């Protein structure tokens, strides 16, 4: 036990220091977290044999809950509300269309079976808020025409749709059927929204209207309510990620005395969750298996970057008035894949009856390329499109 504790401390220290290093070498720190995981893995220096997808799913699912909550908590709804329709269309219909376009390409180009192709399309259909805003904040980029709020709401709210698609895809892959899909969708959305709003109201009521919660205990109180929101929604067949995202928005736009300290607290929790997820992703990866499926993974990365995402974004955003080609191009390019896609891939592997470790490694490579290449090119592309409000230095 002492050895495990020391290893955990070493991992966190390495990840924290690598985040500082990333600013000097201009590499996204999320990639360095992955590389630390690879360093500790079976093919790394520490040779830790770890392939427990079920345990990883349980850990990463809880970590993703706090990332989703923080995505909502940081959203300024007053500033973003006029862009919500565009963002919600992208985070729902856009996710579905991206998944099905990717599925078709995997079937016809890579000659995959529908079940395997749809599973890949589903788990990588959502964008990653942490990856997108890590790049924007790091480069001090403010985007024009409300593009920032669109990306913020879209990337923060599209995980529930991807999660639902993943559940359906796993059912198809296992041959167990998907049940009544319309009823499943209704329950996921209706129960997810009801629990999210209901627990938010209860949280604020107990905080403001009673004397049950000491202000010094607010961090523990909010942590417990976020976990309760996730658990209750899941028990009632709701979309738990949708519930905690809604809870984040409601609580993040409420007014209470400890708001600033809670914001700092959850920022710390969010960072720790990102470290945990990306370290475990790296720890699970096996370089020898990556080499064998590298061509497939590269093709999927090309599909989703240059076909699936652009077709979905341009097709959906063109419906709205005031459409702008430069904005649509940037929104298309900013569809980075990251933690959520990898977590859903881990979830799919742990739930599928047949071995699907290739799925995880494909998504691992796609996310790695997306964060490193797409993410690195996001600042110069935003400037080239003249979408960056920050004055550039000559």
Secondary structure, 3 states (H helix, E strand, C coil): CHHHHHHHHHHHHHHHHHHHHHHHHCCCHHHHHHHHHHHHCCCCCCCCCCCCHHHHHHHHHHHHHHHHHHHHHCCCHHHHHHHHHHHHHHHHHHHHHHHHHHHHHHHHCCCCCHHHHHHHHHHCCCCCHHHHHHHHHHCCCCECCCHHHHHHHHHHHCHHHHHHHHHHHHHHHHCCCCCCHHHHHHHHHHHHHHHHHHHHHHHHHHHHCCCCCCHHHHHHHHHHHHHHHHHHHHHCCCCHHHHHHHHHHHHHCCCCCCHHHHHHHHHHHHHHHHHHHHHHHHHHCCHHHHHHHHHHHHHHHHHHHHHHHHHHHHHHHCCCCCCCHHHHHHHHHCCCCCHHHHHHHHHHHHHCCCCCHHHHHHHHHHHHHHHHHHHHHHHHHHHHCCCECCCCCC
